[in-house]
Amino acid sequence: MSDPAPLPRLRFDGYELDLRAGELRKQGTRLRLQGQPLQVLAILLTRAGDLVTREELRRKIWSANTFVDFDHSLHNAIARLRETLGDSAEKPRYIETLPRRGYRFIAQVELVDQAAAKLEASPSEVKSDSRQVQSLAVLPLQDLSGDSAHEYFADGMTEALITSLAKIKALRVISRTSAMQYKGTHKTIPDIARELHVGAVLEGSVERSGDRSVFTP
């Protein structure tokens, strides 16, 4: 598991978001979407079906030392997203607004790239103490880019790994909600494994290298 793996691509209703390149395409054609609207979309897609709160979006995209009108910036980002996707707040197909709380991506999202393909293809190779692992927790991946604006890539990669590994029928994978509580924790791996009642814990990092993002377990 030491070979670098690319960040995944997420697909929905003819659209495809390439998290590595930071590009949104529709039926292969690149759309003019970048910056904060693209970052908001990436977070919503990796959390499809879940409520993403306004506070979570502020924390991940608008850093504390950024002097902007957050409400105005978020409103503009969502409006730009809806314009690009042909969506509306009144009859949403993709982005549902939960007043004063946040947003939820309501369309079905498909993982295109299997970042954990080697694990998925050969689960029997995931071993610990010479025994096949039957339960696993994926810890939030550490962002080594040094840029808080790229944190959503690490969160997206974490979500993609959990989604991929959860497809292994013989493997019980801890939910994202349970795993995210250990983001930035100083607890040891054995302690986390005991608390989550799992046989193995996967940790790793994501780092920008030029125009590429590299995952290292």
C-alpha positions in Angstrom: 0.0 0.0 0.0 3.0 2.3 -0.3 2.5 3.3 -4.0 0.9 6.8 -4.5 -2.8 6.8 -5.5 -4.5 9.6 -7.4 -7.4 11.5 -5.9 -10.8 10.2 -7.1 -13.2 11.5 -9.7 -16.9 11.8 -8.7 -19.7 11.6 -11.2 -23.4 12.6 -11.0 -26.0 13.0 -13.8 -23.5 13.5 -16.6 -21.2 15.7 -14.6 -17.8 14.6 -13.4 -15.6 16.3 -10.8 -11.9 15.5 -11.0 -10.6 16.2 -7.4 -7.0 15.8 -8.5 -7.2 18.4 -11.3 -9.8 20.5 -9.6 -12.0 20.5 -12.7 -15.7 20.0 -13.3 -16.7 18.5 -16.7 -20.1 17.8 -18.3 -20.0 14.9 -20.8 -16.3 15.5 -21.2 -16.4 19.2 -21.7 -14.6 21.3 -19.0 -16.9 23.9 -17.3 -15.8 27.3 -16.2 -16.0 26.7 -12.5 -13.2 27.3 -10.0 -12.3 28.8 -6.7 -14.8 28.8 -3.8 -17.8 27.4 -5.9 -15.7 24.4 -6.9 -14.4 23.9 -3.4 -18.0 24.0 -2.1 -19.1 21.5 -4.7 -16.2 19.1 -3.8 -17.3 19.1 -0.1 -21.0 18.6 -1.0 -20.2 15.7 -3.3 -17.9 13.9 -0.9 -20.7 14.3 1.7 -23.6 13.5 -0.7 -26.9 12.9 1.2 -25.5 14.5 4.4 -26.2 18.0 5.8 -23.1 20.1 5.4 -23.4 23.0 7.8 -22.6 26.6 7.0 -20.0 26.6 9.8 -18.3 23.5 8.3 -18.0 25.3 4.9 -16.7 28.4 6.6 -14.1 26.5 8.5 -12.8 24.5 5.5 -12.9 27.2 2.8 -12.9 30.6 4.4 -10.0 30.7 6.8 -10.2 32.7 10.0 -7.7 35.3 8.7 -9.7 35.9 5.5 -11.4 39.2 5.8 -14.5 38.7 3.7 -18.3 38.8 4.2 -18.8 35.1 4.6 -22.6 35.1 4.1 -22.2 37.1 0.9 -19.4 34.9 -0.4 -21.2 31.6 0.4 -24.4 32.9 -1.2 -22.4 33.8 -4.3 -20.7 30.4 -4.4 -23.9 28.5 -4.2 -25.6 30.8 -6.8 -22.6 30.2 -9.2 -22.9 26.5 -8.6 -26.6 26.4 -9.3 -26.1 28.5 -12.5 -23.4 26.1 -13.7 -25.5 23.0 -12.9 -28.8 24.4 -14.2 -30.2 24.0 -10.7 -32.6 26.1 -8.6 -33.3 26.7 -5.0 -37.0 26.4 -5.4 -36.9 23.0 -7.1 -33.5 21.6 -6.5 -32.2 18.7 -8.4 -28.7 18.8 -6.9 -28.3 21.3 -4.0 -30.9 21.5 -1.3 -30.9 24.5 1.0 -31.7 23.9 4.7 -32.4 27.5 5.9 -30.0 28.8 8.5 -28.3 25.4 8.7 -26.5 24.5 5.5 -26.8 22.5 2.3 -27.2 18.9 1.1 -26.3 17.3 -2.2 -29.4 15.2 -3.1 -28.4 13.6 -6.4 -26.7 10.2 -6.5 -23.0 10.4 -6.7 -20.8 7.7 -8.2 -17.1 7.1 -7.4 -15.3 6.8 -10.8 -11.7 6.2 -9.7 -11.3 3.5 -7.0 -8.5 5.0 -4.9 -8.3 1.8 -2.9 -8.6 -0.6 -6.0 -5.7 -2.8 -4.8 -7.4 -3.3 -1.5 -10.8 -3.9 -3.1 -9.4 -6.4 -5.5 -7.5 -8.4 -3.0 -9.0 -8.0 0.5 -7.3 -11.1 1.7 -4.0 -9.2 1.5 -5.1 -6.8 4.2 -3.7 -8.6 7.2 -2.5 -7.9 10.7 -0.7 -10.4 12.9 -1.1 -12.9 10.1 -4.9 -12.9 10.4 -7.3 -11.5 7.9 -8.7 -8.2 9.0 -12.5 -8.2 9.3 -13.0 -4.7 10.5 -11.2 -1.4 9.5 -11.2 2.3 10.3 -9.9 4.9 7.9 -8.6 7.9 9.8 -8.9 11.4 8.3 -6.0 11.8 6.0 -3.5 14.5 6.8 -3.1 17.4 4.4 0.6 18.0 3.9 0.2 20.8 1.4 0.4 23.5 4.1 -2.5 25.3 2.5 -5.8 25.2 4.4 -7.7 25.8 1.2 -6.7 22.2 0.1 -8.1 20.6 3.2 -11.2 19.6 1.4 -9.1 17.4 -0.9 -7.9 15.4 2.1 -11.4 15.1 3.3 -12.6 14.0 -0.1 -9.9 11.3 -0.3 -10.9 10.0 3.1 -14.5 9.7 2.0 -13.5 8.0 -1.2 -11.4 5.4 0.7 -14.2 4.7 3.1 -16.7 4.3 0.2 -14.4 2.0 -1.7 -13.4 -0.2 1.2 -17.0 -0.5 2.3 -17.8 -2.4 -0.9 -15.7 -5.3 0.3 -18.4 -7.6 1.7 -16.0 -9.4 4.0 -14.8 -6.2 5.6 -16.7 -4.0 8.1 -15.6 -0.4 7.7 -16.3 2.2 10.3 -18.5 5.1 9.2 -17.1 8.5 8.2 -18.8 10.2 11.1 -17.2 7.9 13.6 -13.8 8.2 12.0 -13.8 12.0 11.7 -13.8 12.5 15.4 -10.1 11.4 15.4 -9.1 14.2 13.0 -6.0 15.8 14.6 -6.1 13.4 17.5 -3.0 12.5 19.5 -4.3 9.1 20.5 -2.3 6.1 19.5 -3.4 3.7 16.8 -3.9 0.8 19.3 -6.1 3.0 21.4 -8.2 4.1 18.4 -8.6 0.5 17.3 -9.8 -0.5 20.8 -12.3 2.4 21.0 -13.8 1.6 17.5 -13.6 -2.2 18.0 -11.7 -2.8 14.8 -8.9 -5.1 13.8 -6.9 -2.5 11.7 -6.6 1.2 11.3 -5.5 2.9 8.0 -3.8 6.3 8.2 -2.2 8.3 5.5 -1.6 11.8 4.0 -2.3 13.8 0.9 0.3 16.1 -0.5 0.4 18.5 -3.5 3.2 17.9 -6.0 3.1 20.5 -8.8 -0.4 20.0 -10.3 -0.8 16.6 -8.8 -2.1 15.4 -5.4 -0.4 12.3 -4.0 -1.9 9.9 -1.5 0.5 8.0 0.8 -0.8 5.4 3.2 
